[in-house]
C-alpha cells in the first residue's frame, strides 16, 4: 500500500480496532461509552480519549509514536500521539455541527463533513 494511502487509512484502521475491542453496536453505545462524565454529550477530551485507545494499544513500546513496525502492514510514516490527537480534534470539529464544543448522538452518528 503506498504511504499516502496508508496514512489516509490509519485513522480508519484505528477506529476499526477500537470498535472491535469495545464491541459497540449502535450510536447510543458510542455515546454512553465515550461520555465518561455522564452529561449526555461527548467533549473533545472524551472523544480523543476514546479514539486514542487503539493508538495506545498499537504503541507497543509506549513511546507515544507509532513507528512503521507498529503500523498495520509494517509500513508508513511514524505517527505521534500528538499528531493523532490533532487529527481527531479536526474530525471532532467537523462533526460538531452546532459548534457548541460537544457531540450529541446525532452529531456522533453523522460522518464528518
Secondary structure, 3 states (H helix, E strand, C coil): CCHHHHHHHHHHHHHHHHHHHHCCCCHHHHHHHHCCCCCCCEEHHHHHHHHCHHHHHHCCCCCCEECHHHCHHHCCCCEEHHHHHHHHHHHHHHHCCCCCCEECHHHHHCCCC
